[in-house]
Amino acid sequence: MLKQEGTCREKKSEKKQESPAFKAGHNKVRRHLQKGENTMKRRDFMKLSAATALGATVAAMAPSALAATELDQTNGDLHTTVDRKTAAMGLGDGKTFAYDPENPYLNVNVGLFHDAQVMVGGQNVGAATYYLPDGMDPWAPAVIVLTPDNTTARAFSGSVTGRMWRTVAYKNKIAVAFFGPENGGSWNLSLSAAGRDDAAALDALYQLMRKKSVKLSGAFSMDKSHTALVGYKEGGAAALLFGARWASDFSSICAVDAAEVPAASLEAVGGQYVLPFPGDSTRGVQEEAIAAKTVDTPVWFVRSNADSTNKAALEFYLKANQAVAKGDGVYVSGRAGSAAEVWVTEKAQCPAAIWEKFSGQFKRFMALQLPGRVAKAEDFTRRGFDIHEEWVNGELRRWMVYVPSTYTGNEKVPLVLVMHGYTASMYAIAEESRWYDVAEQNGFIVVFAQGLVRPADLMGNIPTAMWLAGPFAALAGKDTDPSVDLEFINSLLDRMEQDYSIDTTRVYATGHSNGSLMTWATACRYASRFAAIAPVGYMFTPLPELDPAVLLPAWAFLGEYDSAGVAELVEDNGTVKALQGWNAHNATNEAAVAESTSYNGAFVTKSFMGGNAPLVQYTVVKDTPHVYLQEESVAIWNEFFSRYSRGADGTLYYQGNAVTAGQYQPSANWYAAK
């Protein structure tokens, strides 16, 4: 692997590569369709040609690395197009553009934002500079770059290295944040009480970047599982030290020409507890008690004296990863389920090489393995994935299909519909849930639907990806039908049945958070289309439109530390009311509830029988936050979806036997009193 390393000069002659996670979003859109009521035609880009030509002319005056133009990044009239290109080149301050329904996925904030104020305990501890390229997708990866001593974030963003990072961001459609020491002075590597708490400042920056408020400078939608940390010289030492303190925040760390990290400082931060659920909550720190020195983290020492002045830092990370030598300066983590690696090289690496080889390759997902599962980023251009962007019912919609290698089209196969959460993406829920792995192993097709990016003014946020269902329907706006997303899903199911050989008796739906809400709402409106559903991370009572004659098996999940629902079952709380509603609809016997555990006690499940089948199930996942786990996908298929089917006449079957409707028998013995 490291034999491919090279200097920045050498990289210029190499073939351009892109982050696996973003090849799909920008290079593999299969079809572009013209808007129509229910028709899908090739999208017409001719109206954009003049704007694009002018944008290219302006771009030609900028550094060549930023000269490329992309049709799909054109927004509105000629002035807007040129303004976006100019902002993306970093010519002047960043700009905020109006939401464009013709190009809804375009980020509204573009360019350099120098005043991202970082706050700790209500006090301003510094300002970061963001660079946001034109054309970022929802849920974009990010890199935090720590500057050398005596260098501000603003100054470094305009340096040669800073401009190279901006070029990397532009090409890969990722965000870059530059952050420097206090007042442009020195990093507090000795952890002096008289200096800034740089560890707290770094964590505050990470948390700030996750926010999407319109009141913030340069707000954007960040992929919390793919936030890499890079540092130069003293900033490299800061990345190694303070990145260790908040290891669970970051997907990887890269130290370039790093100054010495004091061994005593490393020892001090190594004993402190990290956030067990950094992408979701600050809860559980004391309960889970995860010491920084035990967190597996991908780390790359680039010309950072790992065999001498920074030997203590290398040993720290080798122990944290339980790493074993693979050869050529590569060490691989010995922790179960971890893809983390530690690299040591002496050749110079330019930002493009750092991103392409390392920072762009690792992700950290919230998982059963606390404080997260380190994995390689998925390549959505590989065989099996098919990505669509098409006009459907007057809106530009996206979805991604995974077709297993065993599919021939000669036999009908089941279909699983998966929907992501608020502000997230189809790529995010795919990697988090790994439903494509389950589909490959079991021979069914899975479709990951993308929520449209819509204005979120009522929530005080920039336009974000969402599903208009339940409370979120209020965000539809005066000119948007609140049912438009439900109709899109219905049209998408029709399209899947048209494009593939789908067993319509075995169609299932699942989703996370806002996608969980969408799962409940979709199932209520189109109940007869589904054999079973499995909403994760949000509870919801049946809607009046649910056909009372249609039994609909449902398995719901909440994490013990879930931020979008109360896992405990207490009289009259939202979770109990939702389960009571679904038990009533499916006519279960609440007095005969059964409880079981799995995954070494992590899954605690209550099952409510309706006739001869467990028509309602509810699982609390211990020691987990608001997340969709890959283990949940496996369990949902093996223990629930695969056992249900619905006949052409609407009859529900469980393990091949028709489900006979019982009579609802309420009981209070399965939840606690107030």
N, C-alpha and C positions, 0 to 999 in steps of 0.2 A: 504493500500500500504506500509506504513512505518513499519507495523508490521513484515515485512519480513526482516527488516534490521538486520545486524549482523556484527561482527568483522571479520577481515581478517582470524583469526583462524577458525571461524565458517564457513566461505565461502569455506574452503577446502573440506568440506563434502557435499557441495551442488552439484547438477547436473549442469554440465557446460551449460551455455547459451551463445548465441552470439547475436550481434547487429542485429535487424530485417532487417536492410538494407543490411546486408552482409550474412545472412543465404542463401539467394538465390544464390548469386554469387559463393558460394563455396560448398554448400551442395545439390543443387537441379538441377544440370545439368542433363537433362534427357537422352541425347544420346551423345555418343562419336563416331565419324565416321571416317573411314579411307579415306585419300585423294583419289580423283578420278575425272575424267573429269566432269561427270554429275551424278555419282553414290554416294550413301551415305551408308557406311558400318561402323561397330563397330571399334572404334579406337584401334589400337594395342599398348599396353604399354610395351610389353615384352622387347623391345630394351632398355627400361629405367631401368629394374629391377636391373642390376648390379650397375648402378650409384646410384640408390635409396638406395640399401643395404649399399653401402659405405658411403653415406650421413648419413644414420641412425647410422652407427658406430661412425662417427665423432660427430653427435648430442648427442650421449649417454654420451659423455665426458663433455657436457655442463649441466647447470641447467636443471632439469627435465621438467620444464615448457616449454623449448624450444626444447625438444627432438623430438617432433613429426615431421614426414616428410610427404610430400604430393607429389604424383606422378606428378601432373600437374604443380608443381613448378620446376621440373627438367629442366635444360637448357643446351643443348649441350653435351659436352664430360664429362668424369669423373672429370677432373680438375675443369671445370666450375661449375659442380654440387656441389662439395665439397666447392669450393670458395664461392658460394652463401650461402650455409648452414653456413659456418664459419662466413661470414659477418653478416648474420642474427642473429647469436648468440652474436654479439657485440665483437667478438674476434679480436681486432685491429680496424683500421679505416674502414669506409664504402668504398664500391667499386662500380665502374661503369662498367657494363657489356655490351657487344655488343647486339644489337637487334637480336632476334632469330625469324625468320619467322615461325619456327615450333611451337613456343610458344609465339605468338605476344603480348599477354596481360600481360606478365610478366613485372614488373617494372625493369628498367635498373639500377637504383640506389638502393643499398641494404646496410643496416647496420647503423652504427653511423657516422654522419657527424658533426664534432665539430666546423666548421668554417663558419657557415651561417651568413654572415656579415649583420647587420641591419643598414640601413642608414636613416638619417633624414636630409633633407636639404643639402645633399651632404657630411654630416659628419657621420663617423662611431660611433654609440652609443652603440655598444655591439655585441656579437656573440651568436647566438643560437646554440643548439645542436639538430639535427634531429635524430630520429630513424625511419628507413624505413624497415619494415619486407619484407622478400621474399614472393612474391605472391600477392602483392597489386593489386587490380583491378584499371582500370582507374577511376578517379573521386572518390578518397578514402576520407572518413571522416578523421578529424584530431583533436588532442587535444593539446592545448598549456598549458604547466605546468609551473607556476611561482614559483621559488624557495624561500626558506626563506632568510632572511638577511644573509650576510657573507657566501653565498654559490653561486658558479658559476654554470652555466648551465652544464658544463662538469662534475663537481664534483657531482651534483645532479643526472645526468643521470646514474652514477655508484653507487649511494646509494641504499639501500634496496628498498626504495619507487620508485626510478627511475627505478630499474630493474623490479619491479612489473608492472610499467607502460609499460615497453618494452614487458613484457610478455602479457599484455592485447593487445598491438598493434599487436604482433605476432599472437595471437589466432584469433583476429577479423579483421586482415589485414587492420589496420588503421595506420596513421602516428602520431607520437608524437614529439612535439618540446618543448625543455626545454629552459627557458629564465630566467635570473637572474637580480638582481639590478646592477647599474653601477659599473663596476670594482669589482664585487663580494662584494660590500659594503652593503648599506642599500637602501631600496625603498624610494622614495621621496614622502611619504604619506602626508607631509605638503604642497606639491606643491611649495616648495621653488624655487625662481628664480635662486638660486645658484646651484641647483642640476639638474640632467638630467630631461628632460620632459618625464617622464615614460609613460604617456598616448600616446604621439606621437610615442615613441619607440614601444609600443605594437601594435598600428595601423600599423606601418611600418613593423613589423614582419608579421602580417596578410597579408598585401599586398605582401610581399616578398614570402610568402608561396604559393601564387596564381600564381607566375611566373614559367615558365617552360624552361627558357633559359639553353642551354648547358654550358654556362659560370658560372652558379651558382652551388654552392656546394649542392649536394643532392636534386636537383630539382625533383619534382614529380607532379602528377595531383591531385589537391585537390578539394574536394567537398566544394564549397564556401557556401553551405546552411547548412553544418554540421561541423562547427568548434567550438568545445567546449573549454571553458576556465576553468582551475582548478588552485588553488593556495594553498600553505601550509604556515601556520604561517604568517609572514609578507607578504609573497607572496599571502596568502589568502586575506589579507587586500588589497593588490594591485589589485587582481582580482576583488574584490567588487568595488573598487574605479575607477580604470582605465577601467575595463569592463563596468562600467556605462557610462563612457565618450564615449566609442565606442560601445555602446550596440548593434547597428545594425550589427556589425561585427560578433557577436557570437550567436551560437544556444542555448547556456546555460552557466551558471557560477556556479562553485562549490568552496566554501571556506572551507578549512579544518583547524581546530585549528587556525582560523584567529586572528591576532592581531587587536587591535582597529583601526577602520577607523575614522579619524577625521571628526566630523560632519560638520565643516566649509569647509573641502575639498569636501565632498559630495555635499554640497550646491553649491559650485563653479562649479563643473563639471556638476551638474544637469541642469544648465541654458544654457550650451553650446549646439550647434547644432550637431547632429550626421550626418553621411553620409546617405542620404535617399536611396541610391542604392549601398551599400557597395560591393556587389559581381560583380558590373559592371563598376561603374563610380564614380568619385569624384565630379561630377557636381550636381547642384541643391541644394547645402547646404543652401544658403541664401534664395533661392526661396521657398523651402519647409519648412524651419525653424522648424525643429523637435527637440525639446529640449530633452536632454538625460533623464530627469526625467519623460518623458511621454512614454518611450519605454517599452513595455511589454517584459520581459525577464525571462525565467526559472532560478531560483536560488536555490541552496541547501546550507544551513548553517549547516555544520557538526562540532559539538563541538566548535562553534564559538561565544558563549556567546551572542546569538541574543536577549536574554532577559535582558542583562545588558550592558556591554561595547559596544556591537554592535547593540544596540536597534535602534539607528539612521539609521544604514544601513538596518536593517529589515524594518523599517517604510518607508524608501526610496523606496525599491523594492515593498512593498505592495501597495504603492500609485501609482507607475509606472505601476503596473499590474492591478490596480483597483481591487485588490484581495479580496476575501471573504473567511472566514475560513470554511474548510471542516471537520476539526477534525484531531486528531493525528498528529498535527504539519504540516498539509498540507493546503495551501491556493491556490485557483484556480482563474485565471484571470477572471475579469468581462468584459474584452474588447471583443467586437463582433468578432467572428471568431478566437479567440486566444486560443491555447491549453496550454499556459504558466501556470506554477505552481511554488509556493515558498514552499520549505520544510525546516523544522527546526528539527534537531535531535541531540541527545547528545551521541549516541553510535558511536564508531569508525567505519570507513568505509575504506576498502582497495580499491585500484584502480579498481580491477575487479568489486566490488560492485558499485562503482561510475559510471563506464561505463555501466554496465548491467542495473542498475536501473534508471539512470538519464541521464548522458551525452550522452549515445548512443540512447536515446529515443526521443530527441527533435531536430527539424530542423527549420531553418528560411529561408523561400523562399521569394524572391522578389515578390511583389504582389501589388494589388490595395490598400491594407491596408499598408500604409507607416509606418515605414521603413521596412516592411516585414511581412509575415504571419508565426506565430509560429505554428507548427503542429507536431504531433507525427510521427516518422519514420514509413514508411509502412513495413509490414511484407510480403515479397514476397514469403514466403513459404505457405501462406494461400491458401485456396481453390479458384480456379479460375485462378491462375497464373501457367504457364507452361514455363519453361526456357530451351532453347536449346543451345548446343554448338556442331557444326557439320562441317565437311569438305564440302565445297561447291565450286565447280569449282577450286579446288586446294588451297583454303584458309580456315583457321579455323574461322568459322563465328558463331556469337551469335545472338539470338533474344528471345524475351519474348512475350508470347501470354496471353491475358486475355479473358477468356470465361465467359460470364454472367451466372448466376445461372439458368436463364430461358431456356438456350440452351439445346435442346434434340437431335439435328441432324435430326429430322424429317422434319423441315422446313428450307429453305434457309434463311440466315441472312446476313446483310451488313457487310463489312469489312473496317476498317480504319487502314491505315499504318501510323506510327508515327516515325520520325527520329530526333535524338538529334543533338546538336551543336558540334562544334570543341572542342576536349579534353574531352567531357562529356561522358555520358553513357545512355544505355536504361533505367536503373533504375532512373537516374536523370530526364530525360524528362517525365517518367511516373509519378513520384511524383510531379514534377513541374506543369504539365499540367492536371493531374488527369483524363486523358482520360478513365481510367478503371472505374471511377465512372460514367461517361457519358454512357459508354458501358453497365454497369450494369443496369442503369436506363432506357435504350432504347433498350436493347436486341440485340446488335450487338457485333461482335468480334473485338478486337483491337490487332494489332501486333506492338511491339516496336522493331525496328531493331537497332543493334549495329554496329557502324562503326569500322572497323578494326584498331588496333593500328599499325601505320606505322612510319617509320623514317620521321622526320620533319626538316632535316638539312637545307633545303632552307629557313626555317623560323627561324633558329637559335634555335630550340627547341629540347627537348628530344623526343623520339617517343611518339606519342599521337594518341588518337582515332580521326578519321576523315572520311569524305566522299570525294572521288575523283570525284569532279564535278566542272565545271566552272574553276575559277582560281586555285582551289585546285588540279585539274588534273595534274598540273605541278609537284606535289609532288610524283607522282606515281613511279618515279625511272626508270632506264633504262630497268629493267627486268620485269616491271609490266605494264600490259595493262591499260591505263587510263580509260577504260570503265568497268573495273572489278567490281566496285561497282554497276554500273547500271545493269550489268548482274546478280549480286547477288540479287538485289531487284526483278528483273524479275523472277528469280528462286524461290525466297521466296514467291512471289505471287502464282506461280504454286504450291508450296508446301502447302500453306494455302488452296488452292482450293482442293488439294488432301486430306488433313487431316481433313478438316471441310466442313460442308454444307454451302458453300458461295454463296450468290446471286451475280453472276458476273456482273449483271447490276448495282450493287450498291457498287462499290469499290472506296475508296477515299484515298487521301494522304495529309499529312501535316508534317511540320517539323520546327525546330527552328534554325536560324543562318546558320551554315554550313549544317544543316539538311533542312533548308528552301531552300538553293541553290540546295541541292540534290532533293528536291521536284520539283522545277522548271525543273531541268535537266531530272529527271525520267519521268515527265509528257510530256516533249518534245519528248522523244524517244518512250515512250509507251502510247501515248495519248489515244488511243482507249480502254485501260484497265481501265481508270478512268472516273467516272461520274463528279467529281469535285476535285479541290485541294485548299489548304489553307496554303500557305507559311507564316511563321511568323519570322520577324527579318532580312530579307534580300530580296532585290529587284533584279530582273534579267529579261532581255529582252528575248523574245522567241529565241530559237536556230534554225538554218536553218533546222535541221532534223524534226522539228515539222510539221506534216502533215497538210497542209493548209485547207484540207477538213474536219478536225475534230474540231468541236467547243469544247472548254475546259474551263468551268467556273472556275474562280480563284478569291479567296478572300484573299488579302494580308494585313498584319498588320505590323506596326512599332510603337515603343514607342516614346513618345515626346522627351525623352532623350536617344534614341537608339544610341549605339556606333557603330553599323554596318550598319547604313543607315541614310539618311537625311529625317526626317518626313515631313518637309515643302515642299510644292509643288511650286517649282520655275522653270521657263523656263529653259530647257536644263539640269536640274540636273538629276542624275541617277534615282531617283524615278519617275519623270515625264516621262523620256524616257522609262522606263520599262512599265509603265501603258499605254503609247501610243502604245508600241509594242503589248501588249495584247489586247488593244482595237481594233487595226487594225486586229489582227488575228481573234478575235471574232466578227468583224464587228459591233461594237457598235456605238451609236450616242452620241458623246461627248458633243454635244450642249444641250442634254436633261439630263445632270447629275443631280441626286437627292442627297441631303445631309440629313442625319438623325443623331440623337444622342441616346445613350442608356447608361445604367449603371450610371444614375445620371449625365450624361454629360461626363463621362470618355471616352466613345467610340464615336468618330466623324467619320462618314462613308460617303464616296462618292460612289454612285452606278451608273454604266454605263449600260444602257439597250442595249441588242442585240436581235432584234426581240421582243419576248414576255417575255424575262427573263433578270434578272440582271447578265450578264455574267462576268462582271468584277467589283469587289468591292475593296475599299481601306479604311482601318481604321487606324487613328492615335489614340493611347491610351494615354490620358493625364496623366501627372505625373508618367510615368513609364519609365524604362530603357530598356535594351536589355534582354527581358525575355518572356517566354511563360506563360501566365496566365491561371488559371483554368477557369476563366470567358470566355476567348477566346474559350476554348474547348466547353463549353456549347453553346455559341452563334454560333460557326461554325456548330455544329450539328443541333441545332434547327432551325436556320435561313438560312442555306445554304446546307450542305450535304444532310440532310433528304429530301430536296425538289427536288434533281436531281437524275436521273437514266439514263442509256444508254442501249438502246435495243441491241439485238444480231446483228442487222444489222448496228449498229453504230449510230442510231438515238438518239439524246439527248432529254430528257424529263424534263420539269420543272413543278412540281406539277401535274404530270400525262399528261401534254399536250406537244406534240412535239414542239421543239424549231425551229422556222423558221429563217434561216439566213437572216440577213439584209444586209445593205451596210454601210461600215465604213464612218462615217461623223466626221472628225476631227474638233476640236474647241479649242480655247485658253482661254475660259471663266472659266475654272476650276482650273487654276494655275496662279501664279503671274508672272509678267514680271521680267526680270533680273534687 
